Amino acid sequence: MKTCIKQLQFRGFKSFNKKIDVVFQPGLNCVMGPNGSGKSNVLDGLCFILGRLSSKDLRADNFADLLFKRKGAIAAEGEVAIVLDNSSKIFPMEDKLIEIKRKIKKTGQTQFKINGRNSTRTQAMDLLAIARIFPDGHNIILQGD
């Protein structure tokens, strides 16, 4: 089975205030830039959308700390979405693209959606597990590891 991450989308998450799309192409992809440009925040966002439960893994004291902050202003909410290619029908859905989105509120509460419909974390993790994608997978090396 082959799963292709088409893109990650960020809004109001860590250093990404406005909507940002990180588009992936088949094969090897690289996120690069100068210090302070948000490279590590891309990986934190990936771990967040994959369902990590510990804010410490995402370099934050709590989930509310993941919201965009600048000069005392804090985003009302943040979100990270992952778009997966389902053209090979890995997932038991008819959609060619599968979008899993995780929103975060100022209270630190998070909410998952699958293709725009409310879902639980368990439903999102079960769907990802079909393609052998796990939140604590050993294929992700975090900053400091």
C-alpha positions in Angstrom: 0.0 0.0 0.0 1.3 3.4 -0.9 -0.1 6.6 0.7 0.8 10.0 -0.7 0.5 13.0 1.4 -0.6 15.7 -1.0 -0.4 18.7 1.4 -0.4 20.0 4.9 -2.4 23.2 5.6 -1.8 25.5 8.5 -3.8 28.5 9.9 -3.3 30.1 13.3 -0.9 27.3 14.3 2.4 28.3 15.9 4.2 30.6 13.5 1.6 30.3 10.7 -1.0 33.0 11.2 -2.5 33.1 7.7 -3.4 30.0 5.7 -0.3 28.3 4.4 -0.3 25.2 2.2 2.8 23.0 2.1 2.5 20.9 -1.0 4.2 17.6 -1.3 5.3 15.9 -4.6 5.8 12.1 -5.0 9.2 11.0 -3.8 11.5 12.9 -1.5 10.5 16.3 -0.2 12.5 18.7 1.8 11.5 21.6 4.1 14.3 24.1 4.3 14.9 27.7 5.2 16.8 30.0 7.6 16.7 29.7 11.3 13.4 30.9 12.7 11.4 30.4 9.5 9.1 27.7 11.0 10.7 24.5 9.7 10.2 22.7 13.0 6.7 24.0 13.2 5.9 22.1 10.1 6.9 18.9 11.8 5.0 19.9 15.0 1.9 20.4 12.8 2.3 17.0 11.2 2.6 15.4 14.7 -0.5 17.4 15.8 -2.6 16.3 12.9 -1.5 12.7 13.3 -3.1 12.8 16.8 -0.2 13.2 19.3 -1.7 13.6 22.8 1.3 15.3 24.5 1.8 19.0 23.9 5.3 18.5 25.2 6.1 16.5 22.1 5.1 19.6 20.1 7.3 21.9 22.1 4.5 23.5 24.0 3.3 23.5 27.7 -0.3 22.9 26.6 -2.3 22.8 23.4 -3.5 26.4 23.8 0.2 27.4 23.4 0.1 26.0 19.9 -2.0 29.0 18.7 -0.3 31.8 16.7 1.0 34.6 19.0 2.6 37.9 18.0 3.0 41.0 20.2 0.3 39.9 22.7 -2.2 39.0 20.0 -3.4 35.4 20.0 -5.3 33.7 17.2 -8.9 32.8 18.1 -8.3 29.3 16.8 -5.8 27.3 14.8 -5.9 24.3 12.6 -3.8 21.9 10.8 -5.1 19.7 8.0 -3.5 16.8 6.1 -4.7 15.9 2.6 -4.1 12.3 1.5 -4.4 10.9 -2.0 -7.0 8.1 -2.0 -6.9 7.4 -5.8 -5.7 3.9 -5.1 -8.6 3.3 -2.6 -6.4 2.6 0.4 -9.1 4.1 2.6 -12.6 2.7 2.5 -14.1 5.9 1.1 -15.1 6.9 -2.4 -13.4 10.3 -2.2 -10.1 10.7 -4.2 -8.8 13.0 -1.6 -9.1 12.5 2.2 -8.7 15.6 4.4 -8.2 15.2 8.1 -8.3 18.4 10.0 -7.6 19.1 13.7 -8.8 22.5 15.1 -7.6 24.0 18.4 -9.4 26.6 20.5 -8.0 29.1 23.0 -9.2 26.8 25.7 -6.8 24.1 24.4 -9.7 21.9 23.3 -9.2 20.2 19.9 -11.6 18.8 17.4 -11.1 16.5 14.5 -12.9 16.5 11.1 -12.7 14.0 8.3 -13.7 15.5 4.9 -15.6 18.3 6.7 -17.5 16.0 9.0 -17.0 16.1 12.8 -15.2 13.0 14.0 -13.5 11.7 17.1 -9.7 11.3 17.5 -10.3 7.6 17.5 -12.1 7.7 14.2 -9.2 9.7 12.6 -6.5 7.4 14.1 -8.4 4.3 12.9 -8.6 5.8 9.4 -4.9 6.6 9.4 -4.0 3.2 10.8 -5.4 1.6 7.6 -2.4 3.1 5.8 -0.1 2.3 8.7 0.2 6.0 9.8 0.5 6.3 13.5 0.8 9.3 15.8 3.9 7.9 17.6 5.5 6.3 14.6 9.2 5.9 14.7 9.6 7.4 11.3 9.3 10.9 12.7 12.4 12.4 14.4 11.6 15.4 16.5 13.8 18.4 17.2 16.2 17.4 20.0 16.0 13.6 19.3 
